[in-house]
Amino acid sequence: MNSKSKSDKKSAAKATSDGKAVAAKASGKGSADAAHLNATNNALVDHNYLTESEFGTVAETLQRNLATTISLYLKFKKYHWDIRGRFFRDLHLAYDEFIDEIFPGIDEQAERLVALGGSPIAAPADIERFSVVKVPTETVRDARSQVEDLVADLSRVGRGYRDDSQTVDDANDPATADLYNGYAATIDKIRWMLQAMMDDDRMN
């Protein structure tokens, strides 16, 4: 085999499915845009009907809300494990019921980002960086302390979904806006239920 043939073969081995050179591995800097990642089998990835600018706006909300939903799930589980006292059974069971309502949003938001040409960031450090909910590292066993903390988180998350619904709708993505409206309603319902528990004088 001559040197030209060897060179052509080597280049072909390093080409992607669209004939371009394979890019370096992902750097993990937080980009949610996979449409321009020059990697094997990536030729058909695009932003569908969104412009680059519109995608950037939508992707930012999806990445943040994905991280927030994962953190909210973990926080409910942490409090589910830690709860003690007379409200143990009520909250231990209720937290898992709320998790069942929140959990599907993780996959839905990640897959929505992928469908629009994005790449979800899911490393623990990145989840912590993007999330508006912080998972406690300390043990919190008191019922009122847990519930008050969760109500504050849910207030912030619900407001975020409503704001992001308007933001992505303005960015030409009503489908993601509809997702966010549904999540906001779920968060509002869970917040209401937890607030109602705090009306019990025995929780003081």
LINWOTA-V937575 format. One record per helix or strand. SS is the DSSP state (@ for helix, = for strand). FROM is the first residue (numbers start at 1). TO is the last residue. If there is no record, write none. Layout:
BEGIN
SS:FROM:TO ; SS:FROM:TO
END
This chain:
BEGIN
@:3:13 ; =:15:15 ; =:21:21 ; =:33:33 ; @:52:82 ; @:88:115 ; =:118:118 ; @:124:130 ; @:143:170 ; @:174:197 ; @:201:203
END
